[in-house]
């Protein structure tokens, strides 16, 4: 559906893993009508943004730097796999075969428009098709993504990437990727043995020590269990401060407040399609923003001003470092 580059262009290297044995191929977005044949707003034509802090809505935003293995299937991953943001271009009639493999009968019940993060899109499919996703049937893992958080013949990651780093035994997670702004992406743990997660800004980054920088705090990204999963934007702000939800929204034309209502097994919620900026409650609607703890720790309030504003004030070193504090996960 979206364009690819990187190590996984090798023909047949990967299949869409909806189970240990089932594979399928997704048709490119060009073959799919605007709106993804979906039940709500969005579409395959992702909005573009001019801010240098805005990551691509579709396609590469980074690549992996380590190898790994899917414990269930034995599938191996090599450095250089593509890392995508949270969104897909939509699931419409061209994907009916895949949706039927997931359990939608007919496949059209599972149509979802573009600009919805993969986690939410999967739960929308589950609700619309009255099925459970993900699920295990025998030795088969049935899901939009495989257990490592990626999919398609030209393989790319959206979520998890847990096959690339250890979930226990150690401190700070290892580096697993380089993003297109030349900053590093790490696994989700600030300290795995202590079950500590980092406090991150809206871009998915913070200042702190890393295995590669043991004597100086550096801005770096971490994987997250919830959207945006990898990064929401390229941080930090131009003045070096952490990025608030409102500032993140200011980077993207897709964060336009044109909300759609999505239905999942957990209930309905408002969703701003093509907006990768999520608050502390996991909402990207921009309504009643619950600021992220990393920003609250600096003593700042959510502001719509962006880092490129000439009136932006430099945040003190101590305030910036406050995001290095961790919380139990």
BALOBA-1460 file (C-alpha; in Angstrom, 3 decimals):
// residues 329
<rec num="1" residu="x" x="0.000" y="0.000" z="0.000"/>
<rec num="2" residu="x" x="2.740" y="2.494" z="0.803"/>
<rec num="3" residu="x" x="6.157" y="2.748" z="-0.802"/>
<rec num="4" residu="x" x="9.087" y="0.750" z="0.557"/>
<rec num="5" residu="x" x="12.867" y="0.862" z="0.629"/>
<rec num="6" residu="x" x="15.564" y="-0.982" z="2.520"/>
<rec num="7" residu="x" x="16.738" y="-4.466" z="3.290"/>
<rec num="8" residu="x" x="13.349" y="-6.137" z="2.850"/>
<rec num="9" residu="x" x="12.974" y="-5.384" z="-0.830"/>
<rec num="10" residu="x" x="14.398" y="-8.797" z="-1.482"/>
<rec num="11" residu="x" x="11.608" y="-10.658" z="-3.258"/>
<rec num="12" residu="x" x="9.697" y="-13.025" z="-1.045"/>
<rec num="13" residu="x" x="11.701" y="-12.221" z="2.088"/>
<rec num="14" residu="x" x="8.599" y="-11.693" z="4.162"/>
<rec num="15" residu="x" x="4.856" y="-12.416" z="4.031"/>
<rec num="16" residu="x" x="2.053" y="-10.752" z="5.927"/>
<rec num="17" residu="x" x="2.047" y="-12.906" z="9.037"/>
<rec num="18" residu="x" x="-1.452" y="-13.369" z="10.282"/>
<rec num="19" residu="x" x="-0.395" y="-16.689" z="11.732"/>
<rec num="20" residu="x" x="2.461" y="-19.134" z="11.940"/>
<rec num="21" residu="x" x="1.461" y="-20.486" z="8.540"/>
<rec num="22" residu="x" x="-0.833" y="-17.983" z="6.840"/>
<rec num="23" residu="x" x="0.570" y="-15.275" z="4.546"/>
<rec num="24" residu="x" x="-0.949" y="-12.730" z="2.186"/>
<rec num="25" residu="x" x="-0.056" y="-9.619" z="0.207"/>
<rec num="26" residu="x" x="-1.524" y="-6.131" z="0.507"/>
<rec num="27" residu="x" x="-2.355" y="-4.239" z="-2.667"/>
<rec num="28" residu="x" x="-0.672" y="-0.825" z="-3.110"/>
<rec num="29" residu="x" x="-2.640" y="2.255" z="-2.199"/>
<rec num="30" residu="x" x="-2.881" y="3.379" z="-5.800"/>
<rec num="31" residu="x" x="-5.369" y="0.577" z="-6.399"/>
<rec num="32" residu="x" x="-7.506" y="1.656" z="-3.487"/>
<rec num="33" residu="x" x="-10.136" y="4.419" z="-3.740"/>
<rec num="34" residu="x" x="-9.790" y="7.512" z="-1.531"/>
<rec num="35" residu="x" x="-11.213" y="6.897" z="1.914"/>
<rec num="36" residu="x" x="-10.012" y="3.295" z="1.820"/>
<rec num="37" residu="x" x="-13.567" y="2.124" z="1.188"/>
<rec num="38" residu="x" x="-13.810" y="2.760" z="4.906"/>
<rec num="39" residu="x" x="-16.578" y="3.461" z="7.372"/>
<rec num="40" residu="x" x="-15.175" y="6.820" z="8.429"/>
<rec num="41" residu="x" x="-12.912" y="9.687" z="7.356"/>
<rec num="42" residu="x" x="-9.357" y="9.450" z="6.092"/>
<rec num="43" residu="x" x="-8.010" y="8.010" z="2.896"/>
<rec num="44" residu="x" x="-4.959" y="6.804" z="1.048"/>
<rec num="45" residu="x" x="-3.866" y="10.363" z="0.203"/>
<rec num="46" residu="x" x="-1.967" y="11.276" z="3.347"/>
<rec num="47" residu="x" x="-1.550" y="14.998" z="4.069"/>
<rec num="48" residu="x" x="1.937" y="16.478" z="3.853"/>
<rec num="49" residu="x" x="3.467" y="18.881" z="6.334"/>
<rec num="50" residu="x" x="6.242" y="21.426" z="5.848"/>
<rec num="51" residu="x" x="7.668" y="21.378" z="9.371"/>
<rec num="52" residu="x" x="11.086" y="19.710" z="9.661"/>
<rec num="53" residu="x" x="9.729" y="18.137" z="12.857"/>
<rec num="54" residu="x" x="6.979" y="16.282" z="10.956"/>
<rec num="55" residu="x" x="7.626" y="12.609" z="10.201"/>
<rec num="56" residu="x" x="6.176" y="10.986" z="7.084"/>
<rec num="57" residu="x" x="2.602" y="9.743" z="7.426"/>
<rec num="58" residu="x" x="3.356" y="6.718" z="5.245"/>
<rec num="59" residu="x" x="6.662" y="5.069" z="4.378"/>
<rec num="60" residu="x" x="10.021" y="5.027" z="6.082"/>
<rec num="61" residu="x" x="10.785" y="7.076" z="9.168"/>
<rec num="62" residu="x" x="13.812" y="4.994" z="10.150"/>
<rec num="63" residu="x" x="15.494" y="1.609" z="9.920"/>
<rec num="64" residu="x" x="16.582" y="-1.083" z="12.354"/>
<rec num="65" residu="x" x="20.171" y="-1.533" z="13.485"/>
<rec num="66" residu="x" x="20.015" y="-5.002" z="15.069"/>
<rec num="67" residu="x" x="18.949" y="-8.530" z="14.154"/>
<rec num="68" residu="x" x="16.315" y="-10.630" z="15.876"/>
<rec num="69" residu="x" x="14.123" y="-13.715" z="15.711"/>
<rec num="70" residu="x" x="10.392" y="-14.380" z="16.062"/>
<rec num="71" residu="x" x="10.276" y="-17.006" z="18.818"/>
<rec num="72" residu="x" x="7.021" y="-18.559" z="17.543"/>
<rec num="73" residu="x" x="7.932" y="-18.928" z="13.892"/>
<rec num="74" residu="x" x="11.733" y="-18.822" z="13.907"/>
<rec num="75" residu="x" x="11.625" y="-16.038" z="11.345"/>
<rec num="76" residu="x" x="14.800" y="-13.969" z="11.381"/>
<rec num="77" residu="x" x="15.171" y="-10.215" z="10.998"/>
<rec num="78" residu="x" x="18.283" y="-8.465" z="9.732"/>
<rec num="79" residu="x" x="19.532" y="-4.928" z="10.348"/>
<rec num="80" residu="x" x="18.112" y="-2.462" z="7.847"/>
<rec num="81" residu="x" x="14.443" y="-3.426" z="8.119"/>
<rec num="82" residu="x" x="12.165" y="-0.464" z="7.526"/>
<rec num="83" residu="x" x="10.479" y="1.341" z="10.417"/>
<rec num="84" residu="x" x="7.161" y="3.057" z="9.652"/>
<rec num="85" residu="x" x="5.014" y="5.408" z="11.673"/>
<rec num="86" residu="x" x="1.676" y="4.389" z="13.221"/>
<rec num="87" residu="x" x="-0.542" y="4.753" z="10.145"/>
<rec num="88" residu="x" x="-1.676" y="2.670" z="7.202"/>
<rec num="89" residu="x" x="-3.225" y="3.947" z="3.973"/>
<rec num="90" residu="x" x="-6.493" y="2.145" z="4.690"/>
<rec num="91" residu="x" x="-8.080" y="-1.269" z="4.224"/>
<rec num="92" residu="x" x="-10.686" y="-1.459" z="1.486"/>
<rec num="93" residu="x" x="-11.989" y="-3.827" z="-1.172"/>
<rec num="94" residu="x" x="-8.484" y="-4.622" z="-2.409"/>
<rec num="95" residu="x" x="-7.725" y="-6.070" z="1.026"/>
<rec num="96" residu="x" x="-10.899" y="-8.187" z="1.363"/>
<rec num="97" residu="x" x="-8.882" y="-11.388" z="1.096"/>
<rec num="98" residu="x" x="-6.651" y="-10.400" z="4.001"/>
<rec num="99" residu="x" x="-9.625" y="-9.269" z="6.078"/>
<rec num="100" residu="x" x="-11.340" y="-12.607" z="5.455"/>
<rec num="101" residu="x" x="-8.165" y="-14.379" z="6.613"/>
<rec num="102" residu="x" x="-8.427" y="-12.407" z="9.854"/>
<rec num="103" residu="x" x="-11.999" y="-13.675" z="10.257"/>
<rec num="104" residu="x" x="-14.151" y="-10.953" z="8.679"/>
<rec num="105" residu="x" x="-16.991" y="-12.538" z="6.719"/>
<rec num="106" residu="x" x="-17.435" y="-10.937" z="4.306"/>
<rec num="107" residu="x" x="-14.144" y="-9.028" z="4.168"/>
<rec num="108" residu="x" x="-15.990" y="-5.782" z="3.472"/>
<rec num="109" residu="x" x="-17.104" y="-5.702" z="7.114"/>
<rec num="110" residu="x" x="-13.528" y="-4.902" z="8.105"/>
<rec num="111" residu="x" x="-12.952" y="-1.872" z="5.905"/>
<rec num="112" residu="x" x="-11.101" y="0.930" z="7.708"/>
<rec num="113" residu="x" x="-10.067" y="4.280" z="6.257"/>
<rec num="114" residu="x" x="-6.526" y="5.619" z="6.146"/>
<rec num="115" residu="x" x="-4.772" y="7.624" z="8.820"/>
<rec num="116" residu="x" x="-5.752" y="5.344" z="11.710"/>
<rec num="117" residu="x" x="-2.970" y="3.836" z="13.816"/>
<rec num="118" residu="x" x="-2.527" y="0.107" z="13.360"/>
<rec num="119" residu="x" x="-3.611" y="-0.741" z="16.903"/>
<rec num="120" residu="x" x="-6.860" y="1.191" z="16.621"/>
<rec num="121" residu="x" x="-7.477" y="-0.021" z="13.059"/>
<rec num="122" residu="x" x="-7.175" y="-3.644" z="14.179"/>
<rec num="123" residu="x" x="-9.616" y="-3.100" z="17.031"/>
<rec num="124" residu="x" x="-12.055" y="-1.405" z="14.654"/>
<rec num="125" residu="x" x="-11.867" y="-4.497" z="12.444"/>
<rec num="126" residu="x" x="-12.486" y="-6.687" z="15.494"/>
<rec num="127" residu="x" x="-15.575" y="-4.673" z="16.391"/>
<rec num="128" residu="x" x="-16.966" y="-4.468" z="12.872"/>
<rec num="129" residu="x" x="-16.413" y="-8.182" z="12.210"/>
<rec num="130" residu="x" x="-17.372" y="-9.413" z="15.712"/>
<rec num="131" residu="x" x="-14.046" y="-11.210" z="16.150"/>
<rec num="132" residu="x" x="-11.123" y="-11.065" z="18.571"/>
<rec num="133" residu="x" x="-7.825" y="-9.582" z="17.384"/>
<rec num="134" residu="x" x="-5.135" y="-10.534" z="17.979"/>
<rec num="135" residu="x" x="-5.808" y="-14.163" z="18.862"/>
<rec num="136" residu="x" x="-4.091" y="-17.530" z="18.820"/>
<rec num="137" residu="x" x="-5.769" y="-20.500" z="17.119"/>
<rec num="138" residu="x" x="-3.760" y="-23.648" z="17.551"/>
<rec num="139" residu="x" x="-0.255" y="-22.690" z="16.447"/>
<rec num="140" residu="x" x="-1.520" y="-19.717" z="14.422"/>
<rec num="141" residu="x" x="-1.238" y="-16.095" z="15.516"/>
<rec num="142" residu="x" x="-4.075" y="-14.158" z="13.876"/>
<rec num="143" residu="x" x="-3.453" y="-10.413" z="13.692"/>
<rec num="144" residu="x" x="-3.015" y="-7.437" z="11.394"/>
<rec num="145" residu="x" x="0.668" y="-7.494" z="12.387"/>
<rec num="146" residu="x" x="2.914" y="-10.379" z="13.368"/>
<rec num="147" residu="x" x="4.060" y="-10.841" z="16.950"/>
<rec num="148" residu="x" x="7.109" y="-8.681" z="16.312"/>
<rec num="149" residu="x" x="4.965" y="-5.736" z="15.176"/>
<rec num="150" residu="x" x="5.432" y="-5.781" z="11.413"/>
<rec num="151" residu="x" x="3.921" y="-7.114" z="8.209"/>
<rec num="152" residu="x" x="3.775" y="-7.324" z="4.390"/>
<rec num="153" residu="x" x="5.947" y="-9.041" z="1.796"/>
<rec num="154" residu="x" x="8.206" y="-5.977" z="1.760"/>
<rec num="155" residu="x" x="8.478" y="-6.176" z="5.509"/>
<rec num="156" residu="x" x="8.293" y="-3.137" z="7.778"/>
<rec num="157" residu="x" x="7.679" y="-2.526" z="11.470"/>
<rec num="158" residu="x" x="4.886" y="-0.378" z="12.956"/>
<rec num="159" residu="x" x="4.759" y="-1.540" z="16.576"/>
<rec num="160" residu="x" x="6.454" y="-3.550" z="19.357"/>
<rec num="161" residu="x" x="9.737" y="-4.633" z="17.723"/>
<rec num="162" residu="x" x="10.075" y="-6.926" z="20.760"/>
<rec num="163" residu="x" x="11.907" y="-9.520" z="18.657"/>
<rec num="164" residu="x" x="14.855" y="-7.116" z="18.525"/>
<rec num="165" residu="x" x="15.536" y="-6.591" z="22.232"/>
<rec num="166" residu="x" x="15.115" y="-8.280" z="25.607"/>
<rec num="167" residu="x" x="12.066" y="-7.507" z="27.718"/>
<rec num="168" residu="x" x="13.908" y="-8.469" z="30.908"/>
<rec num="169" residu="x" x="17.372" y="-8.839" z="32.306"/>
<rec num="170" residu="x" x="19.257" y="-5.571" z="32.226"/>
<rec num="171" residu="x" x="18.898" y="-1.834" z="32.533"/>
<rec num="172" residu="x" x="18.275" y="0.542" z="29.646"/>
<rec num="173" residu="x" x="17.003" y="-1.159" z="26.481"/>
<rec num="174" residu="x" x="19.476" y="-1.532" z="23.658"/>
<rec num="175" residu="x" x="19.472" y="0.625" z="20.562"/>
<rec num="176" residu="x" x="17.329" y="-0.997" z="17.877"/>
<rec num="177" residu="x" x="17.056" y="1.680" z="15.186"/>
<rec num="178" residu="x" x="18.141" y="4.945" z="13.622"/>
<rec num="179" residu="x" x="15.434" y="7.449" z="12.747"/>
<rec num="180" residu="x" x="15.648" y="9.762" z="9.747"/>
<rec num="181" residu="x" x="16.676" y="12.693" z="11.957"/>
<rec num="182" residu="x" x="19.806" y="10.714" z="12.895"/>
<rec num="183" residu="x" x="18.628" y="10.127" z="16.454"/>
<rec num="184" residu="x" x="18.529" y="6.686" z="18.037"/>
<rec num="185" residu="x" x="15.525" y="4.503" z="18.826"/>
<rec num="186" residu="x" x="15.711" y="2.162" z="21.824"/>
<rec num="187" residu="x" x="13.473" y="-0.585" z="23.173"/>
<rec num="188" residu="x" x="10.765" y="0.499" z="25.587"/>
<rec num="189" residu="x" x="12.626" y="0.113" z="28.886"/>
<rec num="190" residu="x" x="14.437" y="2.781" z="30.857"/>
<rec num="191" residu="x" x="15.390" y="-0.006" z="33.274"/>
<rec num="192" residu="x" x="14.070" y="-3.466" z="32.481"/>
<rec num="193" residu="x" x="15.050" y="-5.091" z="35.794"/>
<rec num="194" residu="x" x="13.170" y="-2.389" z="37.701"/>
<rec num="195" residu="x" x="10.218" y="-2.497" z="35.315"/>
<rec num="196" residu="x" x="10.695" y="1.212" z="34.628"/>
<rec num="197" residu="x" x="9.418" y="3.009" z="31.558"/>
<rec num="198" residu="x" x="10.740" y="6.417" z="30.503"/>
<rec num="199" residu="x" x="8.670" y="9.576" z="30.532"/>
<rec num="200" residu="x" x="8.522" y="10.699" z="26.917"/>
<rec num="201" residu="x" x="7.442" y="13.839" z="25.116"/>
<rec num="202" residu="x" x="4.933" y="13.893" z="22.249"/>
<rec num="203" residu="x" x="7.648" y="12.937" z="19.781"/>
<rec num="204" residu="x" x="8.438" y="9.830" z="21.820"/>
<rec num="205" residu="x" x="11.788" y="11.064" z="23.099"/>
<rec num="206" residu="x" x="13.499" y="12.357" z="26.227"/>
<rec num="207" residu="x" x="16.904" y="13.307" z="27.578"/>
<rec num="208" residu="x" x="18.919" y="10.720" z="29.442"/>
<rec num="209" residu="x" x="21.883" y="8.364" z="29.471"/>
<rec num="210" residu="x" x="22.010" y="5.505" z="27.001"/>
<rec num="211" residu="x" x="24.294" y="2.504" z="26.489"/>
<rec num="212" residu="x" x="26.118" y="4.609" z="23.865"/>
<rec num="213" residu="x" x="26.222" y="7.760" z="26.015"/>
<rec num="214" residu="x" x="27.038" y="6.796" z="29.588"/>
<rec num="215" residu="x" x="28.460" y="10.155" z="30.726"/>
<rec num="216" residu="x" x="26.141" y="12.701" z="29.103"/>
<rec num="217" residu="x" x="22.393" y="13.043" z="28.671"/>
<rec num="218" residu="x" x="21.250" y="12.879" z="25.053"/>
<rec num="219" residu="x" x="17.848" y="13.165" z="23.405"/>
<rec num="220" residu="x" x="16.720" y="9.776" z="22.150"/>
<rec num="221" residu="x" x="13.539" y="7.839" z="21.356"/>
<rec num="222" residu="x" x="11.960" y="4.763" z="22.941"/>
<rec num="223" residu="x" x="9.415" y="2.249" z="21.685"/>
<rec num="224" residu="x" x="5.964" y="2.573" z="23.257"/>
<rec num="225" residu="x" x="3.173" y="0.044" z="23.785"/>
<rec num="226" residu="x" x="0.567" y="2.522" z="22.532"/>
<rec num="227" residu="x" x="0.384" y="4.828" z="19.534"/>
<rec num="228" residu="x" x="2.474" y="6.345" z="18.076"/>
<rec num="229" residu="x" x="4.526" y="3.215" z="18.959"/>
<rec num="230" residu="x" x="7.820" y="4.570" z="17.545"/>
<rec num="231" residu="x" x="7.851" y="8.359" z="17.178"/>
<rec num="232" residu="x" x="5.187" y="11.038" z="16.894"/>
<rec num="233" residu="x" x="7.539" y="13.644" z="15.438"/>
<rec num="234" residu="x" x="11.206" y="14.556" z="15.200"/>
<rec num="235" residu="x" x="12.223" y="16.124" z="18.491"/>
<rec num="236" residu="x" x="13.225" y="18.034" z="20.458"/>
<rec num="237" residu="x" x="12.020" y="21.589" z="19.821"/>
<rec num="238" residu="x" x="14.466" y="23.953" z="18.146"/>
<rec num="239" residu="x" x="15.300" y="25.466" z="21.536"/>
<rec num="240" residu="x" x="16.100" y="22.027" z="22.928"/>
<rec num="241" residu="x" x="12.935" y="21.724" z="24.993"/>
<rec num="242" residu="x" x="10.693" y="18.688" z="25.058"/>
<rec num="243" residu="x" x="7.699" y="18.692" z="22.701"/>
<rec num="244" residu="x" x="4.208" y="19.069" z="24.161"/>
<rec num="245" residu="x" x="1.133" y="17.506" z="22.569"/>
<rec num="246" residu="x" x="-0.050" y="20.889" z="21.296"/>
<rec num="247" residu="x" x="3.357" y="21.647" z="19.806"/>
<rec num="248" residu="x" x="3.374" y="18.270" z="18.096"/>
<rec num="249" residu="x" x="-0.047" y="18.977" z="16.628"/>
<rec num="250" residu="x" x="1.304" y="22.253" z="15.272"/>
<rec num="251" residu="x" x="3.842" y="20.354" z="13.167"/>
<rec num="252" residu="x" x="1.182" y="18.489" z="11.169"/>
<rec num="253" residu="x" x="-1.514" y="19.666" z="8.760"/>
<rec num="254" residu="x" x="-3.320" y="16.392" z="9.499"/>
<rec num="255" residu="x" x="-3.912" y="17.470" z="13.112"/>
<rec num="256" residu="x" x="-6.761" y="19.669" z="11.918"/>
<rec num="257" residu="x" x="-9.431" y="18.843" z="14.486"/>
<rec num="258" residu="x" x="-11.590" y="17.220" z="11.794"/>
<rec num="259" residu="x" x="-12.579" y="14.367" z="14.075"/>
<rec num="260" residu="x" x="-14.127" y="11.030" z="13.217"/>
<rec num="261" residu="x" x="-15.835" y="8.602" z="15.590"/>
<rec num="262" residu="x" x="-14.254" y="5.167" z="15.773"/>
<rec num="263" residu="x" x="-15.809" y="2.086" z="17.339"/>
<rec num="264" residu="x" x="-13.789" y="-0.650" z="19.018"/>
<rec num="265" residu="x" x="-14.748" y="-3.454" z="21.422"/>
<rec num="266" residu="x" x="-13.846" y="-1.036" z="24.236"/>
<rec num="267" residu="x" x="-16.351" y="1.559" z="23.029"/>
<rec num="268" residu="x" x="-16.402" y="4.617" z="20.783"/>
<rec num="269" residu="x" x="-13.995" y="7.534" z="20.767"/>
<rec num="270" residu="x" x="-13.163" y="10.621" z="18.764"/>
<rec num="271" residu="x" x="-10.110" y="10.326" z="16.543"/>
<rec num="272" residu="x" x="-8.173" y="12.885" z="14.492"/>
<rec num="273" residu="x" x="-7.098" y="10.831" z="11.476"/>
<rec num="274" residu="x" x="-3.561" y="11.469" z="10.171"/>
<rec num="275" residu="x" x="-2.534" y="13.047" z="13.487"/>
<rec num="276" residu="x" x="0.305" y="11.160" z="15.276"/>
<rec num="277" residu="x" x="0.253" y="13.275" z="18.455"/>
<rec num="278" residu="x" x="-1.196" y="11.410" z="21.460"/>
<rec num="279" residu="x" x="-1.740" y="12.731" z="24.974"/>
<rec num="280" residu="x" x="-1.369" y="11.014" z="28.355"/>
<rec num="281" residu="x" x="-4.816" y="9.435" z="27.969"/>
<rec num="282" residu="x" x="-3.907" y="8.003" z="24.566"/>
<rec num="283" residu="x" x="-6.123" y="10.481" z="22.699"/>
<rec num="284" residu="x" x="-5.053" y="12.326" z="19.548"/>
<rec num="285" residu="x" x="-8.276" y="14.342" z="19.239"/>
<rec num="286" residu="x" x="-6.794" y="17.544" z="20.648"/>
<rec num="287" residu="x" x="-9.889" y="17.903" z="22.838"/>
<rec num="288" residu="x" x="-9.199" y="18.349" z="26.554"/>
<rec num="289" residu="x" x="-5.532" y="17.445" z="26.145"/>
<rec num="290" residu="x" x="-4.104" y="15.563" z="29.100"/>
<rec num="291" residu="x" x="-0.486" y="16.651" z="28.967"/>
<rec num="292" residu="x" x="2.264" y="14.061" z="29.074"/>
<rec num="293" residu="x" x="4.064" y="13.595" z="32.410"/>
<rec num="294" residu="x" x="7.383" y="14.505" z="30.794"/>
<rec num="295" residu="x" x="6.019" y="17.966" z="29.987"/>
<rec num="296" residu="x" x="4.278" y="18.364" z="33.339"/>
<rec num="297" residu="x" x="7.603" y="17.610" z="35.042"/>
<rec num="298" residu="x" x="9.154" y="20.658" z="33.372"/>
<rec num="299" residu="x" x="6.484" y="22.936" z="34.847"/>
<rec num="300" residu="x" x="5.215" y="23.922" z="31.415"/>
<rec num="301" residu="x" x="1.586" y="24.021" z="30.303"/>
<rec num="302" residu="x" x="0.421" y="22.766" z="26.939"/>
<rec num="303" residu="x" x="0.888" y="25.498" z="24.367"/>
<rec num="304" residu="x" x="0.032" y="25.560" z="20.661"/>
<rec num="305" residu="x" x="3.239" y="27.463" z="19.860"/>
<rec num="306" residu="x" x="5.778" y="25.514" z="17.825"/>
<rec num="307" residu="x" x="9.510" y="25.280" z="18.170"/>
<rec num="308" residu="x" x="10.058" y="27.476" z="15.127"/>
<rec num="309" residu="x" x="8.339" y="30.426" z="16.768"/>
<rec num="310" residu="x" x="10.824" y="33.319" z="17.235"/>
<rec num="311" residu="x" x="9.285" y="33.957" z="20.651"/>
<rec num="312" residu="x" x="9.995" y="30.462" z="21.914"/>
<rec num="313" residu="x" x="11.887" y="30.608" z="25.202"/>
<rec num="314" residu="x" x="14.735" y="28.258" z="25.994"/>
<rec num="315" residu="x" x="13.854" y="25.727" z="28.651"/>
<rec num="316" residu="x" x="16.390" y="25.351" z="31.457"/>
<rec num="317" residu="x" x="18.735" y="22.389" z="31.425"/>
<rec num="318" residu="x" x="17.209" y="21.123" z="34.668"/>
<rec num="319" residu="x" x="13.713" y="21.239" z="33.235"/>
<rec num="320" residu="x" x="14.748" y="19.387" z="30.134"/>
<rec num="321" residu="x" x="16.444" y="16.707" z="32.177"/>
<rec num="322" residu="x" x="13.297" y="16.189" z="34.273"/>
<rec num="323" residu="x" x="12.048" y="13.841" z="31.564"/>
<rec num="324" residu="x" x="14.808" y="11.414" z="32.470"/>
<rec num="325" residu="x" x="12.748" y="10.362" z="35.490"/>
<rec num="326" residu="x" x="11.079" y="6.993" z="35.047"/>
<rec num="327" residu="x" x="7.758" y="5.510" z="36.028"/>
<rec num="328" residu="x" x="6.850" y="1.901" z="36.655"/>
<rec num="329" residu="x" x="5.190" y="0.169" z="33.759"/>
